[in-house]
Amino acid sequence: MTSRVALLIFLFGGLAAAGQSGANPQGASLFKAAGDGDVAQVQKLLAQGVNVDARDANGDTALLWADGR
């Protein structure tokens, strides 16, 4: 399994479990880590409570960044 696929699965699981709303200042870091396929950094940020539902200026989530869109 590639790291990008593992990251997508991890983020999808986080989205399903989180139930959070609102912005988090660390959201930009989550987008970068997801886009880079950095699974360890994504895990660290989610453990710190970063909002997995945060959206960028285009309305995209970190899940979409992980998918490379």
C-alpha positions in Angstrom: 0.0 0.0 0.0 1.4 3.4 -0.9 1.8 6.0 1.7 -0.7 8.2 -0.2 -3.3 5.5 0.0 -2.5 4.9 3.7 -2.9 8.6 4.3 -6.2 8.8 2.6 -7.5 5.9 4.7 -6.1 7.5 7.9 -7.7 10.9 7.1 -11.0 9.3 6.1 -11.1 7.5 9.5 -10.2 10.7 11.2 -13.0 12.6 9.4 -15.5 9.9 10.4 -14.4 9.9 14.1 -13.8 13.6 14.6 -17.1 15.3 14.6 -15.4 18.7 15.0 -16.3 22.0 13.4 -14.6 25.4 13.0 -11.2 26.5 11.9 -7.9 25.6 13.6 -4.7 27.6 13.0 -2.8 24.3 12.5 -5.1 23.5 9.6 -2.6 24.8 7.1 0.0 22.4 8.4 -2.4 19.6 8.1 -3.0 20.5 4.4 0.7 20.6 3.7 1.4 17.3 5.5 -1.5 15.6 3.7 -0.5 17.0 0.3 3.1 15.8 0.9 1.9 12.3 1.9 3.6 12.8 5.4 1.6 10.2 7.4 3.6 10.7 10.6 3.0 14.5 10.6 -0.7 14.0 9.8 -1.0 11.6 12.8 0.9 14.1 15.0 -1.3 17.0 14.0 -4.5 15.0 14.5 -3.3 13.8 17.9 -2.9 17.5 18.8 -6.5 18.1 17.9 -6.2 19.8 14.5 -9.7 20.0 12.9 -9.9 17.5 10.1 -12.9 19.3 8.8 -11.1 22.6 8.2 -11.3 23.9 4.7 -8.9 26.0 2.6 -9.8 29.1 0.6 -11.2 26.8 -2.1 -13.4 24.8 0.3 -11.1 21.7 0.1 -10.3 19.5 3.1 -7.0 17.8 3.9 -8.5 14.6 2.5 -8.7 16.2 -0.9 -5.1 17.5 -0.5 -4.0 14.0 0.3 -5.7 12.8 -2.9 -3.6 15.4 -4.8 -6.5 17.5 -6.0 
